[in-house]
Amino acid sequence: MRRRTVVIYLVLLLTITDVFAFGQKEHEGDTIMPAVDYEKRYPYEQIDPALLNRLNAKEAQVILDKGTEWAFTGAYTDTTSEGTYYCRQCDSPLYVSQDKFHSGCGWPSFDDELPDAVDTYPDADGQRTEIVCATCKGHLGHVFYGERFTEKNTRHCVNSISMVFREEPPKAKATFAGGCFWGVEYLFETLDGVYEATSGYTGGTAEHPTYTDVLTHKTGHLEAVEVVYNPLIISYEKLARYFFEIHDPTQVGGQGPDIGNQYLSAVFYRSRHEYDVTLKLIGLLEEKGYAIATQVRPAAIFWPAEEYHQDYYEHKGTLPYCHAYTKRF
């Protein structure tokens, strides 16, 4: 009886082993789809030099060559006016006056930056941490922690010459193309935190293109919208998510009834952050089954369209004919 039990046990064990092995072999023969390499599909490019401001010798020595202005000589060391500090080279907003404090160090000091505005890197001296503009990588200064100047326990020590101050709330820019710019502009202007949206042309070769030029399909420009927004109220990611939900990002060759290369879907990124956010959102949509046709391109010069294209639906008193909100995320 014991011998028969042992035999039955061995048969069962061999059977289970064979089934498992068969499953293993079958699985090993399956084609396993690799994760999509979005960075290969959309190679990243640094901001176009054509979008940067020209620097004089002193500015270049600090911003490009990572120099340091003399202590207590900068224009903004002791300023207390309310407003925003922008990157001198690319005009991206970096800091607001509410985060500025007097540290006595001889340079403007901030205990926080605007969201995703500043990148940090180990300094060449091996001891400090360098801070640069996240958009253009222009040198700003250094960041220090643990000095207990403020509750945030952080001090961004910034060269005045790396910045431009304006007495206004922070204004950042984002550019999207989603077919006829009338509808895209109209819908973006409904968002809280958006100051304005401007219809225009970007991504082409000709300078100062007109609507007639773009209609020839020879300039390479897309009808696009430049969105000016407050990054303290609405994030770039929320803008990008909204963009993918107010047009059809799966349509190839146009948008709705508008067909042609000026009506293509595209995101024009200025910084690595905007690029990373866009790729993340495309990945999320494709996981949901959407075949995304949206192009991901580095920002180019934006040319505002003719006045009669601005606020088109507001002046006409109607709603967009091929743009509407559709929840996709």
DOLO-199034 format. One record per residue (C-alpha): residue in three letters; x, y, z; residue number from 1. Coordinates in Angstrom, 3 decimals, m for minus. Layout:
N
- code|east|north|up|pos
- ALA|X|Y|Z|NUM
...
This chain:
329
- code|east|north|up|pos
- MET|0.000|0.000|0.000|1
- ARG|2.810|2.368|0.934|2
- ARG|4.674|1.493|m2.307|3
- ARG|1.525|2.204|m4.404|4
- THR|1.086|5.578|m2.679|5
- VAL|4.681|6.524|m3.437|6
- VAL|4.237|5.582|m7.109|7
- ILE|1.047|7.647|m7.415|8
- TYR|2.821|10.617|m5.765|9
- LEU|5.736|10.391|m8.189|10
- VAL|3.380|10.227|m11.189|11
- LEU|1.509|13.297|m10.005|12
- LEU|4.759|15.172|m9.356|13
- LEU|6.076|14.358|m12.841|14
- THR|2.774|15.396|m14.410|15
- ILE|2.762|18.762|m12.601|16
- THR|6.409|19.313|m13.520|17
- ASP|5.716|18.580|m17.202|18
- VAL|2.744|20.955|m17.247|19
- PHE|4.796|23.700|m15.599|20
- ALA|7.684|23.119|m18.005|21
- PHE|5.295|23.183|m20.986|22
- GLY|3.875|26.469|m19.732|23
- GLN|7.390|27.806|m19.292|24
- LYS|8.402|26.857|m22.823|25
- GLU|5.207|28.272|m24.250|26
- HIS|5.734|31.532|m22.366|27
- GLU|9.353|31.721|m23.462|28
- GLY|8.205|31.400|m27.067|29
- ASP|5.721|34.270|m26.715|30
- THR|6.588|37.683|m28.182|31
- ILE|6.900|40.090|m25.262|32
- MET|6.374|43.672|m26.425|33
- PRO|9.058|45.987|m25.053|34
- ALA|8.142|49.234|m23.356|35
- VAL|7.787|52.117|m25.819|36
- ASP|10.932|54.227|m26.038|37
- TYR|9.324|57.643|m26.323|38
- GLU|12.643|59.464|m26.148|39
- LYS|13.731|57.591|m29.269|40
- ARG|10.455|58.456|m30.988|41
- TYR|10.759|62.107|m29.973|42
- PRO|14.466|62.985|m29.474|43
- TYR|14.990|65.815|m27.001|44
- GLU|16.514|69.074|m28.197|45
- GLN|17.746|72.000|m26.134|46
- ILE|16.011|75.344|m26.553|47
- ASP|16.691|77.017|m29.897|48
- PRO|19.291|79.822|m29.568|49
- ALA|16.973|81.960|m31.712|50
- LEU|14.642|82.150|m28.685|51
- LEU|17.336|83.499|m26.366|52
- ASN|18.182|87.115|m25.634|53
- ARG|21.567|88.468|m26.625|54
- LEU|23.976|88.880|m23.725|55
- ASN|26.657|91.496|m23.276|56
- ALA|30.135|90.527|m22.132|57
- LYS|29.424|90.876|m18.396|58
- GLU|26.180|88.922|m18.640|59
- ALA|27.803|86.156|m20.674|60
- GLN|30.674|85.866|m18.184|61
- VAL|28.201|84.961|m15.434|62
- ILE|25.363|83.217|m17.299|63
- LEU|27.396|81.230|m19.823|64
- ASP|30.814|80.962|m18.186|65
- LYS|29.448|80.424|m14.653|66
- GLY|31.099|83.484|m13.188|67
- THR|30.061|85.451|m10.096|68
- GLU|29.394|89.168|m9.800|69
- TRP|31.033|91.026|m6.921|70
- ALA|29.101|90.938|m3.650|71
- PHE|26.836|93.920|m2.905|72
- THR|27.123|95.217|m6.494|73
- GLY|24.043|93.580|m8.025|74
- ALA|20.943|95.597|m8.887|75
- TYR|18.582|93.318|m6.953|76
- THR|20.533|92.592|m3.777|77
- ASP|18.313|94.732|m1.551|78
- THR|15.149|95.197|m3.632|79
- THR|11.831|94.720|m1.840|80
- SER|9.338|95.621|m4.578|81
- GLU|6.605|93.102|m5.340|82
- GLY|6.995|91.273|m8.615|83
- THR|8.740|88.468|m10.472|84
- TYR|12.360|87.719|m11.319|85
- TYR|12.861|86.297|m14.827|86
- CYS|15.832|84.630|m16.485|87
- ARG|17.773|87.298|m18.354|88
- GLN|18.638|84.885|m21.168|89
- CYS|15.280|83.216|m21.910|90
- ASP|12.638|85.254|m20.001|91
- SER|11.358|82.276|m18.042|92
- PRO|9.985|83.202|m14.587|93
- LEU|12.285|82.001|m11.798|94
- TYR|11.382|83.598|m8.465|95
- VAL|8.719|85.812|m6.920|96
- SER|9.325|88.597|m4.418|97
- GLN|7.355|86.768|m1.690|98
- ASP|10.194|84.226|m1.483|99
- LYS|12.979|86.836|m1.357|100
- PHE|14.686|87.646|1.933|101
- HIS|17.679|89.621|3.158|102
- SER|20.518|87.288|4.132|103
- GLY|23.356|89.809|4.310|104
- CYS|25.443|87.696|1.929|105
- GLY|25.718|90.380|m0.763|106
- TRP|23.532|88.684|m3.390|107
- PRO|19.756|88.341|m3.839|108
- SER|18.468|85.473|m1.697|109
- PHE|15.336|83.358|m2.142|110
- ASP|14.113|80.441|m0.045|111
- ASP|12.081|78.931|m2.879|112
- GLU|11.785|78.937|m6.666|113
- LEU|8.755|78.839|m8.936|114
- PRO|7.590|75.291|m9.801|115
- ASP|10.058|73.491|m12.101|116
- ALA|11.909|76.741|m12.836|117
- VAL|15.365|75.871|m11.486|118
- ASP|17.627|72.832|m11.877|119
- THR|20.474|71.884|m9.539|120
- TYR|23.821|70.247|m10.301|121
- PRO|26.923|69.421|m8.267|122
- ASP|29.291|72.356|m8.682|123
- ALA|32.668|71.906|m10.347|124
- ASP|34.339|72.738|m7.026|125
- GLY|32.935|69.491|m5.596|126
- GLN|31.485|71.267|m2.562|127
- ARG|28.595|73.500|m3.602|128
- THR|25.374|72.967|m5.556|129
- GLU|24.923|75.044|m8.697|130
- ILE|21.508|76.371|m9.738|131
- VAL|20.626|77.022|m13.380|132
- CYS|17.545|78.115|m15.272|133
- ALA|15.619|74.927|m16.094|134
- THR|14.708|76.275|m19.536|135
- CYS|17.993|77.546|m20.973|136
- LYS|20.512|76.166|m18.419|137
- GLY|21.882|79.654|m17.817|138
- HIS|23.938|79.909|m14.602|139
- LEU|22.116|81.597|m11.714|140
- GLY|24.292|80.966|m8.663|141
- HIS|24.250|78.371|m5.871|142
- VAL|21.797|76.934|m3.367|143
- PHE|22.571|76.313|0.297|144
- TYR|20.649|74.336|2.916|145
- GLY|20.598|74.251|6.707|146
- GLU|21.469|77.898|7.382|147
- ARG|18.183|78.574|9.211|148
- PHE|17.527|81.962|7.625|149
- THR|13.861|81.048|7.032|150
- GLU|11.492|78.220|7.883|151
- LYS|12.242|76.595|4.511|152
- ASN|15.909|76.431|5.541|153
- THR|16.998|77.082|1.956|154
- ARG|18.914|79.940|0.345|155
- HIS|19.154|80.419|m3.393|156
- CYS|22.092|82.798|m3.764|157
- VAL|21.532|84.344|m7.200|158
- ASN|23.518|86.758|m9.319|159
- SER|21.460|89.869|m10.070|160
- ILE|22.897|89.966|m13.572|161
- SER|21.316|86.574|m14.312|162
- MET|17.824|88.018|m13.787|163
- VAL|15.377|90.686|m14.927|164
- PHE|12.799|92.014|m12.470|165
- ARG|9.276|93.052|m13.454|166
- GLU|6.572|94.412|m11.165|167
- GLU|3.990|91.795|m12.126|168
- PRO|2.824|88.333|m11.091|169
- PRO|4.718|85.445|m12.733|170
- LYS|3.982|84.910|m16.423|171
- ALA|5.091|81.676|m18.102|172
- LYS|4.471|80.641|m21.714|173
- ALA|3.424|77.371|m23.339|174
- THR|2.744|76.636|m27.011|175
- PHE|0.324|74.078|m28.439|176
- ALA|m0.993|73.304|m31.924|177
- GLY|m4.291|71.462|m32.207|178
- GLY|m5.826|72.355|m35.550|179
- CYS|m7.575|75.650|m36.243|180
- PHE|m6.226|78.047|m33.632|181
- TRP|m9.575|79.763|m33.070|182
- GLY|m11.007|76.912|m31.007|183
- VAL|m7.797|76.107|m29.134|184
- GLU|m7.377|79.756|m28.135|185
- TYR|m11.012|80.056|m27.048|186
- LEU|m10.900|77.012|m24.770|187
- PHE|m7.536|77.809|m23.161|188
- GLU|m8.768|81.268|m22.214|189
- THR|m11.504|79.691|m20.092|190
- LEU|m8.972|78.218|m17.648|191
- ASP|m8.312|79.753|m14.253|192
- GLY|m4.685|80.878|m14.142|193
- VAL|m4.425|81.639|m17.863|194
- TYR|m3.879|85.340|m18.545|195
- GLU|m4.327|85.124|m22.300|196
- ALA|m3.990|82.869|m25.321|197
- THR|m2.760|84.179|m28.666|198
- SER|m3.346|82.623|m32.076|199
- GLY|m0.295|82.453|m34.325|200
- TYR|2.134|80.438|m36.387|201
- THR|5.200|78.450|m35.356|202
- GLY|7.506|75.648|m36.433|203
- GLY|8.127|76.911|m39.964|204
- THR|10.936|78.497|m41.925|205
- ALA|9.701|81.874|m43.173|206
- GLU|9.894|84.961|m40.998|207
- HIS|6.776|87.019|m40.283|208
- PRO|4.438|84.579|m42.067|209
- THR|0.947|85.709|m42.981|210
- TYR|m2.190|83.588|m43.029|211
- THR|m1.981|83.542|m46.815|212
- ASP|1.621|82.301|m46.640|213
- VAL|0.711|79.475|m44.272|214
- LEU|m2.193|78.384|m46.471|215
- THR|0.243|77.607|m49.289|216
- HIS|1.551|74.675|m47.184|217
- LYS|5.076|75.735|m48.132|218
- THR|6.279|77.586|m45.020|219
- GLY|6.008|74.601|m42.657|220
- HIS|4.191|76.612|m39.994|221
- LEU|1.455|75.165|m37.838|222
- GLU|m1.496|77.143|m36.581|223
- ALA|m0.699|77.299|m32.878|224
- VAL|m1.631|79.048|m29.660|225
- GLU|0.742|80.667|m27.182|226
- VAL|m0.669|80.423|m23.663|227
- VAL|0.493|82.907|m21.024|228
- TYR|m0.247|81.589|m17.536|229
- ASN|0.530|81.936|m13.845|230
- PRO|2.532|78.842|m12.737|231
- LEU|1.449|79.453|m9.138|232
- ILE|m2.189|78.906|m10.141|233
- ILE|m2.040|76.333|m12.922|234
- SER|0.799|73.957|m13.775|235
- TYR|2.219|73.153|m17.184|236
- GLU|1.021|69.586|m16.759|237
- LYS|m2.577|70.708|m16.252|238
- LEU|m2.320|72.817|m19.413|239
- ALA|m0.902|69.895|m21.387|240
- ARG|m3.555|67.484|m20.093|241
- TYR|m6.235|69.972|m21.103|242
- PHE|m4.673|70.318|m24.553|243
- PHE|m4.971|66.560|m25.149|244
- GLU|m8.625|66.743|m24.113|245
- ILE|m9.797|69.670|m26.285|246
- HIS|m8.768|68.243|m29.649|247
- ASP|m8.339|64.810|m31.214|248
- PRO|m4.681|63.827|m30.655|249
- THR|m5.172|60.645|m32.703|250
- GLN|m6.093|62.335|m35.987|251
- VAL|m3.408|62.238|m38.657|252
- GLY|m3.066|64.995|m41.259|253
- GLY|m5.285|67.631|m39.692|254
- GLN|m7.996|68.267|m37.167|255
- GLY|m11.681|67.650|m37.768|256
- PRO|m12.629|68.937|m41.219|257
- ASP|m9.438|71.009|m41.447|258
- ILE|m6.881|68.999|m43.395|259
- GLY|m3.330|70.104|m44.135|260
- ASN|0.078|70.418|m42.530|261
- GLN|m0.814|73.684|m40.788|262
- TYR|m3.507|71.855|m38.797|263
- LEU|m1.333|69.108|m37.294|264
- SER|m1.357|68.326|m33.571|265
- ALA|1.876|69.275|m31.791|266
- VAL|3.352|70.272|m28.452|267
- PHE|6.231|72.755|m28.644|268
- TYR|8.314|72.344|m25.490|269
- ARG|10.777|74.927|m24.113|270
- SER|12.354|72.916|m21.314|271
- ARG|13.185|69.357|m20.317|272
- HIS|10.349|69.497|m17.804|273
- GLU|7.792|70.314|m20.498|274
- TYR|9.244|67.570|m22.694|275
- ASP|9.087|64.974|m19.891|276
- VAL|5.508|65.928|m18.998|277
- THR|4.407|65.632|m22.620|278
- LEU|5.969|62.182|m23.053|279
- LYS|4.403|61.015|m19.796|280
- LEU|0.942|62.096|m20.943|281
- ILE|1.354|60.472|m24.357|282
- GLY|2.365|57.270|m22.579|283
- LEU|m0.719|57.401|m20.356|284
- LEU|m3.002|57.931|m23.338|285
- GLU|m1.455|55.131|m25.352|286
- GLU|m1.833|52.790|m22.383|287
- LYS|m5.543|53.603|m22.614|288
- GLY|m5.577|52.567|m26.261|289
- TYR|m5.223|55.930|m28.013|290
- ALA|m2.883|55.940|m31.027|291
- ILE|m1.373|59.385|m30.500|292
- ALA|m0.440|61.352|m33.626|293
- THR|0.670|64.468|m31.740|294
- GLN|4.141|65.681|m32.625|295
- VAL|6.572|66.631|m29.849|296
- ARG|8.826|69.414|m31.090|297
- PRO|11.230|71.964|m29.597|298
- ALA|9.815|75.461|m29.346|299
- ALA|10.381|77.750|m32.302|300
- ILE|9.740|81.442|m32.873|301
- PHE|6.045|82.169|m32.406|302
- TRP|4.565|84.684|m34.825|303
- PRO|1.211|86.170|m33.696|304
- ALA|m1.504|85.888|m36.315|305
- GLU|m3.339|88.823|m37.815|306
- GLU|m5.622|90.789|m35.503|307
- TYR|m8.819|89.433|m37.058|308
- HIS|m7.809|85.923|m35.918|309
- GLN|m7.546|86.927|m32.248|310
- ASP|m10.558|86.160|m29.992|311
- TYR|m12.391|85.023|m33.116|312
- TYR|m15.297|83.238|m31.409|313
- GLU|m15.726|85.976|m28.839|314
- HIS|m16.179|88.552|m31.601|315
- LYS|m18.373|86.231|m33.657|316
- GLY|m20.533|85.256|m30.703|317
- THR|m20.457|81.508|m31.449|318
- LEU|m18.723|78.399|m30.092|319
- PRO|m15.854|76.402|m31.660|320
- TYR|m17.001|74.108|m34.465|321
- CYS|m14.335|71.387|m34.136|322
- HIS|m13.025|71.729|m30.581|323
- ALA|m14.719|70.583|m27.399|324
- TYR|m13.657|69.062|m24.091|325
- THR|m13.500|65.261|m23.928|326
- LYS|m12.183|63.614|m20.755|327
- ARG|m9.327|61.251|m21.632|328
- PHE|m7.279|60.956|m18.437|329
